[in-house]
Amino acid sequence: MSKLTAKQNINAIVTAIKAEETSLRARYPILEKQNSIAMVSLLLSLCSFIGIATLYYFAVIPAWLSIILVAFITSIVHELEHDLLHKQYFSKRPLIHNFMMLIVWLMRPNTVNPWYRRKIHLHHHKVSGTSQDLEERLVGNGIQSPFLRAVVILDGLLGLLINSKRFSKEIRGFKFLQVFNAGAPLATAYFAVLYGVIAYYALQFVMPFTLPAWGAELLAVAEFLMVVLILPNMIRSASLNLITSSMHYYGGVTNVLEQTHVITSRWFLPFQLFCFDFGRTHTIHHFVPNQPFYIRQLISKKIRPIMAQHGVRFDDLHSLKHANKYRVKGQESLK
């Protein structure tokens, strides 16, 4: 690790990231068409989603393939939303910007609305690594119990219900209904369908019964949604929640160098697939937030060694045993 001060290390990383982006943009002028790239990416993702759902509806592709493909597509859409939160696209054209915000939410209905998420995400950048980071705590960061962490990672609504009392005590301004209502009506409908289907099959297992005609039609719609929307987003969000809650530190953080570590471990590769390589690229975003996701992906191979040289940790999975706490050298071996 460099013997420079934290500020000097941070400046070196930021300078390298910006220089690499400048070089990349100079080599590929099309990257200046940032708004167009984003819109094309969104429309292609939306058309692909509709196409996959259509193919599944007509039994051209099996359910498992539909689930995997939609999970991958929505991981790209999540990155688009992330950039929209930082107003990377159409910032001077609010109608188009908000249209894109709506589409990314419709394709990922198990999340709070992006307008509310913008608020907690920008706050995340200010308080990352502390108890006030609501965004990361909602997905499992800082939880000691592996079982509770798994529940929160898999089911955001259940996690919110379980942690609501604790959040009320520890996070300034936290209000359960504010977060819960930020998901309405899409997340509300998403979880209603999910829990409804689970409840139906649980009852069928215990005491089989026959549905009336209208009930059978409703179940068919619910099962279709499970395959083309709900299960894919469960895979996508669980993969993202696992990686982001593992790579962000909680406690002991004093600067940007200590907010995250980079995850490159092969054990996380299946999950990286469904969150667009988040573990290997997201740390770049903490140093330079206003940068499109595809730029981070293109420069990450060159930037990772520079981050390592200047003090960013890699695959610090030992931190999970200590509820993500950032521990300085000499503390790692302490219980």
LOBA-208962 format. One record per residue: residue in one letter; x, y, z of N, C-alpha, C in turn. Coordinates in steps of 0.2 Angstrom, whole numbers, plus 5000, padded with zeros to 4 digits. Atoms other than C-alpha are relative to their C-alpha. Example, Ala and Ser with C-alpha at 12.3 -4.5 7.8 and 13.67 -1.06 7.14 Angstrom:
BEGIN
A500449945000506249785039500450065000/S499649944999506849955036499650055003/
END
This chain:
BEGIN
M500449945000500050005000500450065000/S499649945001500650184996500050035007/K499949974993501350285011499750075000/L500349935000500350445005499550005005/T500649994995499050515016499449984996/A500650025003497250465013499850054995/K500249955005496850625004500450004994/Q499650015006498350604992499849944996/N500250065003497850424989499350014996/I500649995003496050474985500150044994/N499949965006496650614973500349964995/A499750045005497750494964499549954997/I500550045003496350374961499550044996/V500449965004495150504956500350034993/T499649985006496450574944500049954995/A499950065005496750404936499349984997/I500750015003494850374934499850054995/K500249955004494550534926500550004993/A499550005005496150524915499849944995/E500150065004495650344909499350024996/E500649985003493850414905500150044994/T499849955005494550554895500349974994/S499750035006495650444885499549954996/L500550045003494250324882499550044995/R500549955004493050464876500450024994/A499649985006494450524864500149954995/R499950055004494650354857499349984996/Y500750025002492750324855499650065000/P500549945000491850484850499349995002/I500750024999490250394851499750015007/L500150004993490350394870499750075002/E500249934999489950584869499250004999/K500750005001488150534864499749975006/Q500250034994487750494882499349995001/N500750005000485950534881499749944996/S500350055006485650424865500249935002/I499850064998486650284872499549975006/A500550024994485550274888499349994997/M500750015003483950294878500049934996/V500050065004484450154866500049945004/S500050054996484950044880499449985004/L500650014997483350064889499549974996/L500550035005482250034874500249934998/L499850075002483249884869499949955006/S500250044994483049814887499349995000/L500750004999481249854887499749954994/C500250045005480949774870500249925001/S499750064998482049624875499549965005/F500550024995480949604890499349984998/I500650015003479349614881500049934995/G499950065004480049484868500149945003/I499950064996480549364881499449985003/A500750024997478849374890499649974994/T500450035005478049344873500249934998/L499750075001479149194869499749955005/Y500250044994478749124886499249984999/Y500750015000476849154884499849954995/F500150055006476849054867500449945001/A499750074999477848914875500649994995/V499450005005479348954863500649985004/I499550014995480548954878499849985006/P500250024993480548874895500050055005/A500149964995480148954911500750025003/W499449984998481948944917500450044996/L499649965005482749024902499750075000/S500349945000481449164903500250045007/I499849974993481849194922500850034999/I499349995001483749194918500150074996/L499949945005483649314903499750065003/V500349944997482449434912500550035005/A499649984995483549434927500750044998/F499549975002485049484917499850074997/I500249935003484149624907499850055005/T500249954995483449704923500650025004/S499449984997485249704930500350064996/I499849945004485649824915499650065002/V500549954998484049924919500250035007/H499849974993484649944937500650054999/E499549955001486250024931499850064997/L500349945003485250144920499750045006/E500349964995484250194935500550035005/H499449974995485850214946500250074997/D499849955003486450334933499550065000/L500649955000484750424932500050035007/L500049974993484850454951500550065000/H499549955000486350554947499950054994/K500249955005485550644933500550004994/Q499550015005486750574920499750014993/Y500350005007485450574906499450055000/F500649965002484250704899499950055007/S500149964994484550814915499650074998/K500349945002483950964905499349994997/R500650025003482450874898499649965005/P500350044995481350824913499549954998/L500550055002479950744903500349934998/I499750065002481150624895500349965006/H499650024994482150604911499549965004/N500550044996480550554921499749944997/F500250065004479950444907500549945001/M499550054999481550344909500049975007/M500150024993481350344928499449955001/L500650045000479650274926500149934997/I499950065003480150134914500449955004/V499650044996481550074925499749975006/W500350024994480450064940499549944998/L500550055002479049964930500449934998/M499650075001480449834925500349975006/R499750024993481049824943499550025005/P500549984996479449834953500149985007/N499950014993480149764969500450055004/T499649954997481049924973499550065002/V500349944999480550094980500050044994/N500049965006480150224967500750044999/P499449975001481650304959500150075003/W499949934998481250474964500150005008/Y499950014993481250424983500749975000/R499450034999482750314980500650054998/R499549955001483750464973500250045006/K499949974993483550544990500449965004/I499650044995484250405000500649984997/H499450025003485550364987500550065000/L499549954999486350534987500250015007/H499850004993486250535006500549945001/H499550054999487150365005500750024998/H499349975001488650454997500350045005/K499749954995488750575011500149965006/V500050034994488550455025500249924999/S499850075001489250285018500449985005/G499650034995489950175031499750025007/T500249984994488950245045499349975001/S500750024998487250205054499550034997/Q500549965004486350335044499949994993/D500150025007486550255028499549954999/L500750045001484750195025500149954994/E500050045006485050135008500349935000/E499650064999486350005012499749965006/R500350044995485549955028499449964998/L500650035003483949915019500149934997/V499950075003484849775010500549965003/G499650054996485849695024500650035003/N499449974997487349805027500050015007/G499949984993487949805045499649955004/I500450054996486949645050500549955002/Q499550054998487949525061499749934999/S500350075001486749375060500049984993/P500150025007486949275044499349984998/F500750025002485149215045499650064998/L500449945001484449385047500250044994/R499749975006485649455033499749964994/A500250045006485049315021499250024999/V500749985001483149365025500050064997/V500149935003483449545021500350004993/I499850005007484449505005499549974996/L500550035004483049394999499450044999/D500749975000481549495004500150075003/G500049934997481649685006499450025004/L500549984996479949705013500049965006/L499950034994480149575026500650035004/G499449964997481849655030499850065003/L500249934997481049825032499649995006/L500450024994479749745044500449985006/I499650034995481049655054500450065004/N499549954997482249805056499750075001/S500349944999480949945057500150035007/K499949984993481049965076500750035001/R499349994999482949965076500250074996/F499849945004483050095061499750065003/S500349954996481850205071500450035005/K499649984995483050215085500750034998/E499349985002484650235075500150044994/I500049965006484250325059499650065001/R500349945000483850505060499550014995/G500549995005482150545051499749944997/F500350065003481750365048499349995001/K500750014998479950335046499849944995/F500250075004479250155041499550024995/L500549995005477750215032500350044994/Q499749975006478850335021500349964996/V499650055004479950195015499549954997/F500550055003478450075013499650034995/N500549975005477350195004500450024993/A499649995006478850234992500049954995/G500150065004478550064985499450004996/A500750005003476750094981499950034994/P500350065000475950044970500349934997/L499750055003477149934961500349955004/A499750054995478149854975499449965004/T500650034997476449824984499749954996/A500350055005475749734969500549945000/Y499550065001477349634967500049955006/F500050044994477349574985499449965001/A500650045000475549534984499949944996/V500050065005475749424969500449955003/L499550054997477249344977499849965006/Y500250034994476549304994499349964998/G500650035002474849264986500149934997/V499850065003475649124975500349955005/I499750054995476649054989499449985005/A500650024995475049055001499649954996/Y500550055004474048964987500349935000/Y499750075000475348824985500149975007/A499950034993475648805004499349975002/L500650034998473748785006499849944996/Q500150065004473648664992500449945002/F499650054997475048565000499749975006/V500350024994474148555016499349974999/M500750025001472348545010499850014993/P500249995008472048524991499350034999/F500749975002470548624984500050024993/T500149985007469848674967499850075000/L500249935001469848854962499450014995/P500549985005468348934954500350024993/A499749985007468548984935500350065001/W499649934999468949164940500649995004/G499450014996470149104953500649974995/A499550035004471048994940500350044995/E499849955004471149134928500550055003/L499549964996471949244941500649975002/L499450044998473149114946500549994994/A499750005006473649094928500450064998/V499749945001474049274927500650015005/A499549994995475049274943500649964999/E499450045001476049124938500450034994/F499749975006476449214921500550055003/L499649954997477049364931500649975004/M499550034996478049254943500649984995/V499550025004479049194928500450054996/V499849955004479249344918500250075003/L499849934997479449484931500249995007/I499850004993479449424949500649965002/L499450044999480649284950500750034997/P499449975003481849364938500350065005/N499849944995481849524950500249975007/M499850034994482049414965500849984999/I499350025002483649344957500550065000/R499649945001484249514952500250035006/S499949964994483949604968500449965006/A499650044995484649454979500750004998/S499350005002486249454969500350075001/L499749934999486449644970500050015008/N500049994992485949644989500649975003/L499450044997487249504993500650044999/I499349975001488649594984500150075003/T500049934997488249774989500150005008/S500050014993487949725007500749975003/S499450044998489549625007500650054999/M499449955002490749764999500050065003/H500049944996490149915009500249995007/Y499950004993490849945026499550035004/Y500549974995489849985041500450015007/G499749984994490750075055500850004999/G499349995000492550125057500350044993/V499949975007492450225040500250075002/T499849934999493350395040500150044993/N499949975006493550425021499849954994/V500250045005493150365004500449944999/L499650075000494550235004499749955004/E500350054995493650145018499349994999/Q500750015001491950155011499849934997/T500150065004492049995000500649964999/H499450045003493149854995499749974994/V500250035007493149774978500049925000/I500150075000492449604976500249974993/T499850035006493349494963500049925001/S500050074999493149324971499649964995/R500450045004492649184960499449975003/W500650024996491349134973499450044998/F500649965002490349284968499850014993/L500150005008490449264949499349994998/P500750015002488649194948499650065002/F500449944998487949344957500250064996/Q499849955004489049464948499650014993/L500450015006488149404932499350045000/F500749985000486449464938500050075003/C500049934998487049634944500550044997/F499649965005488149694930500750015003/D499350004998489849654938500150065005/F500049944995489349774952500650005005/G499550014995490649704964500750024998/R499349995003492149734953500050084998/T500049935003491549914947499850055005/H500349954997490549994960500550055004/T499549964997492050064970500250064996/I499949945005492450174955499550055001/H500549955000490850254957500050045007/H499949964994491250304975500550065000/F499549955001492750404969499750054995/V500349965005491850474954499349994998/P500750025000489950474956499750014993/N500449985006489450564940500449974993/Q499750045006490050434927499549944998/P500550065002488950314916500349935002/F499850074998488950134921500549964995/Y499650045005489650074905500850034999/I499449974999491150194907500449965005/R499750034994491550114924500249934998/Q499950065002491449944916500649994995/L499450005005492649984902500750025003/I499449984997493950064913500249965006/S499950044993493849944928500649965000/K499450055000495249824922500650045001/K499449954999496449974922500050035006/I500049964994495850064937500149955006/R500050044994495749914949500749995003/P499450004997497649894951500250075003/I499849934997497850084954499650015007/M500449994993496450074968500449965005/A499650054995497449924976500650045002/Q499449974998499050024975499950065005/H500149944996498250174984499549985006/G500350014994497450084998499349975000/V500750035000495750014992500149925001/R499950074999495549834999499649964995/F500350055005495049684988499849945004/D500350074997493949534994500150005007/D500050004993493949585012499449975003/L500650044998492649455015500049985008/H499950014993493349435033499550055004/S500449954997492349595037499349985001/L500750034998490749495036499949975007/K500050034993491149415052499950055005/H500149954995491149585060499550054998/A500649965002489549655053500350064995/N499749955005490549745039500450055003/K499549954997491649845051500650014996/Y499349995003493149925043500550005006/R499650014994494549865054500750024997/V499349985002496349945053500549945001/K499550055000497849835051500249995008/G499950014993498149745068499449985003/Q500650024997496349725071499749944997/E500350065004495949595058499949945004/S500050064997496449455069499750005007/L500350004993495549515085499349984999/K500750025000493849445089499650055003/
END
